[in-house]
Amino acid sequence: MTYQYYYQTSKNENRAGTIKARNRADAYALLRKQGIRPYRVAGDDPVRWQPWAAGAAILILVCATIGALVYAGTRPRVASVPQGMRTQLAGDTAFIAQGVAEGWAGVFSNRLDNALALYAQPGWNVIPPDVSGLAATEEDLREPIEFAVAPRAELEQLRGIVKAMRADLAEYIREGGTIADYFRVLDERQDRERSLGEKARETYLRTPEAQRARMRRDLNVRLKGMGLAPLPQELP
């Protein structure tokens, strides 16, 4: 199968290309091996998804996501990375979208906290940050998280998520992982979550119109349970 993929370069330039793969998951894997992290891969899988298969589809992708979470890099034994408090931020949607677009740059006084904030919301497109030179001890990770900008409700939510991710990172390091390993796991998880959201959207669009209202409700319940954004309201 031939798939069209879309991605952003390190200079925030939007690019597109095509790749031949057995299925969409294989396309994502092949692109990651090339150092490309697409925010969308378009094209039909060999076996077309039917409305009645939505539950099974979500379950399969959840299992794939869990598999990514326990991937531990090259270390023989490291901690898994649980979801913790990661979820969609609530509040001023324009402010949140701008924060994501800017990578939450300079929100916190600590470079590591700013990098963790990129992964606070499951499923968003993330350009992997440069984590070279980052170091932290368990004691460092227990220090208060300080803002470098004026606090507001959305940022307080973000700080709470980063605090939970710090705890995950501390456990990960304690069991033999490194900061670089941890961020590789976060990248893999983010890719899986984005793929899950795309599959839910495709399942909805392939549902007969008379059944879409119920399908939207069911899918949104599943997505919310995983901290993912609900289906866009503009979908018919």
Secondary structure, DSSP 8 states (H G I E B T S, - for coil): -EEEEEEE-TT--EEEEEEE-SSHHHHHHHHHHTT---SEEES--SS---GGGHHHHHHHHHHHHHHHHT--TT-SS------TT-----S-HHHHHHHHHTTTTTSBSSHHHHHHHTTSSTT--------TT----HHHHTS---BSS---HHHHHHHHHHHHHHHHHHHHHHTT--HHHHHHHHHHHHHHHHHHHHHHHHHHHTS-GGGHHHHHHHHHHHHHHTT-----TT--
